[in-house]
């Protein structure tokens, strides 16, 4: 009898069922589900020299589920499930383009200062609007490509997931 593969994963509360279904699609069995939840804690760190103020350090509590999964290497389709799992997690999401900003902080300050010099202010506003429309058009094209690539990546993941689920 061979040793079984064991993996543990930490997930946010509410995500444990989705995570369990995903892992089970690749032949894993849920062996343990444990909630880890701690309260915020305060630790006394000292007082001011005149003893009028006390200082505390607050440590934030944690709240997550730890799921432990097991998979038998001797199970039917083990190598194919393991390969599909690696491919599933290997699908990369494309980089999302950064949306242009019509007026940033610097341009807002310059425009406000330009209000004192009315013609300059109007010129800045017109220039930024024209420049923004050009950048927005470029961004829209890049975003359309990004969405198409993201949809392709998600479709690839779903195909791999469906194939793995058919083997389980």
N, C-alpha and C positions, 0 to 999 in steps of 0.2 A: 504494500500500500504506500503510495507516494504522499509526500507532504502536500497539503493544500495551500493554495495562494491565499494570503490574508491581506486585506487593505482596510485602512480606516480613513474616514473623511469627516471633516467638520462642516456643517451646513447651518444656515440661519434658520430659526424657527419658521415653519411654514413651507420651507423648501425640501423637507425630508422625504415627502411622498414622491415628488417629482424626481429627486435624486435616486431614490430607491428603484423606481421604475426604469430609469435610465441604466443603472448598473445591472439590474436584472436582465435587461435586453442583451447584455454581453455575457450572460451565463453566471453572474455573481448571485450568491444567496445572502440575504441579510441575516446575520448571526446575532447582532446586538445593536440596540438603539438606546442611547443614554443621553439625557438632557443635562447639560452643565450650565448652571446658573448661579452666579454669585452677586451679592449686593455691593454697592459702592462702599469703600472703606476709607475712613479718615485716620491718619496717623499724626500724632502730635509731634511737631518739629521744633518747638521752642517758643520763647516769649520775648517781647521787646525788653530793652534794658530797664525801662521804668515799670515793667510788669503790667502795663495797661492793655497790651494786645497779645493774644495767643495766636500762634501760627500752626496750621494744619496742612497736610498734604493729602489730597484725595486721590485714591486709586479707583478707576472706573471698573465696575463689575462686568462680567461677561455673561452671555446668554447664547448658547448654540447647542445643536445636537451632534453627538459623535456617533457615526454609523460605522459598524464593522461588517465587512463583507468577506465571504469565503467562496473560492472557486476551485473545483477539483480538476487537476490537469489530465486526469484519465477520462473525463467526460467526453461524450460524443461531440465532435466539431470544435474541440478546445482550441486547436491552433488557428482555425479560421475565425472563431469568435475573438481571439486575442488579436489577430491581425486587423479585423474590422474595428475593434476598439481603438487600436493605435491609429488607424486611418481617420476614425471619427474625431479623435482629439487632435489630430494633425492638421485638420482643415483650418486654414487661417482666415480670419476676418480681414477684409480690406481696410486700409486707412481711410477714415472719414475726412473729407476736406474741411478746412476751417472757414466758417462763414465770414464774409466781409462785414465790416462795421461802417455805417454811414458816417457817424461822427464819434470819434474816440475822445478821450479826455483832453489830449493836447489840442485837437481841432476845436473842441468845445471852448477851451480857454482862449485860443486865438480868435475865435468868432466873437466871444464875449468882449475881448479887448477891441476887436475890430468894430464893435458897435459904436465905439467912440469915433471911429473913422468909417462912417457908413459905407462908402464905396468899396473899401477893402473887405468889409464884412459880406457884402452882397457878392463880390467876386469869389470869396472863399466858399460861400454856400453853393453858388452855381458850379464851381470847380469840383467840390466834393460830391455833389449830386451826379454830375456827369461821370466822374471817376467811379463812384459807387455802382452806377448802372452797368458800367463795363465789367467791373469786378464781379458783380452779381451774376451777370450772364456767364462768365467763365466758371464761377462757382456752381451755378445751376447745371452746367454741362458736366463738371467733375462729379457733382453729387449724383447725377443720373447714372454715370458710370459706376460710382460707388454702390448705389442701390442695386444695380444689375449684378455686380460682383458679389454683394452680400446675399442677394437672393440665390445666386448660384452656389455660394458656400453653404447656405442653409439647406438648399435642395440636396447637395452632396451629402451633408450630415444625415438628412432624413432618409436618403436611399440606403446609406450604410446602416442606419438604425433599423430600418425595415428588414434589411437582409439579415442582420444579426438576430432580430426578433423571430424571424422565420426558422432560424437554426436552434433556438432554445426550446 
